[in-house]
Amino acid sequence: MGRSSLYMVVGFNLIFGILGFNLSRVSNEGYKNYIEYYGVTQAHNIASSGANLGCNELYRDTDWRDGYTNVAFADGRFSVRVTDVAYNRIRLNAVGEYQDQSAYISVLFGPSSFAKFAYYSVVEGGLYWGTGDTVWGPWHSETKLTVKGDPVFYGKVTTRTGLFKNPSTSDPEFYGGFESGVQVELPDDMNPLHTAAQSNGAYFHDTDVWLTFNSDGTVGFRTTAGGADSIVALSTFAPNGTIVTYKGNLHMKGIVKGQLTVGALGSSGGGYGNVYLDDNIVYSVDPTLSSCTDLLGICADNSVVITENTANNSNIRIQGALFCRTGGFTAENYNSRPLSGTIFLTGGIQQYQREPVGKYSGSVLTNGFDKNIRYDNRLADMSPPYYPTTKNLEILSWYE
């Protein structure tokens, strides 16, 4: 028994010794991991602080490029470098250092595309959003949002001057949130689009233009109302995806294959600077499908107008982003044309002033169109080429 007891004691001592050693090693490793994690976290926090300070300087002064070099902060240091990159964008790189750890943050600033808005207006014209109205995607107005009843907004709603309920019992639903005091001004011109069309696009001057897009990637164009179309590959006609007529009106219809922006620029009241939709204008692939890569921007210095003609007296289908810098989206002779069915729009509308597309007697439509508008979710992070952008800088990406 004595020898067995001795073996047992030695065995237990050996086992507990090994266990003690392992526990000590695990404890030491845990402490080292904690120290390393703490250092990494502190370095990240320091870099984040530097990035936020740099962002604040850029918001105060968009020309700020001084940056920061080895600024002492929270027992560490940060440096910030600001550089200009392509497409009027600005890159801010921040480095945070704590002991032997480093962290990096890269922020990309730039004007964002108006195409991101499902709906945008400067002047609502006393019109209201009521029960039955549903908006998908971001909504903004440079005035107030007036509601009557219970409209539903699935994207974030922003306004410059608040929300007005008439009656006060109205109960709008804001599933994406609501924020007042937000200013998003229209651009003073569309010079980037104008310049792009002159340099490597299709450019016309002092003339009206008629365009018919074809599903095979060609476009028919002419500059006289009754003439014959010239047919050419869209990639040859407008290599950079821009088509502009300056001091003229643009008429369009057809099936778009590719990505492009068309524009009628120059403003003369109703004289020119308008885009007329003479029939359906749709993509070669349904935009709700993941395989769709077609994208269209329709820009007018004045208004985008649904033409009154036989083709448009029984519905119209529109796929694209519509931008009206000084006017709005409307229907020609909306208050006298016959009942014309429904506007099926997939995309977004950004306009100076909300315009009517039909006439009502009480709640009954007597002339023009009903509306069925759906947001093209791809526009949240895609934009037609050279589509108008906001004046203010926005954070386009934040990489850590």
Secondary structure, 3 states (H helix, E strand, C coil): CHHHHHHHHHHHHHHHHHHHHHHHHHHHHHHHHHHHHHHHHHHHHHHHHHHHHHHHHHHHCCCCCCCEEEEEECCEEEEEEEEEECCCEEEEEEEEEECCEEEEEEEEEECCEHHHCCEEEEECCCCCEECCCEECCCEEECCCEEEECCCEECCCEEECCCEEECCCCCCCEECCCEEECCCCCCCCCCHHHHHHHHHHCEEEECCCEEEEECCCCEEEEECCCCCCCEEEEHHHHCCCCEEEEECCCEEEEEEECCEEEEEEECCCCCCCCCEEEEEEEEECCCCCCCCCCCEEEEEECCCEEECCCCHHHCCEEEEEEEEECCCCEEECCCCCCCEEEEEEEEEEEEEEECCCCEEEECCEEEEEEEEEEEECHHHHCCCCCCCCECCCCEEEEEEC
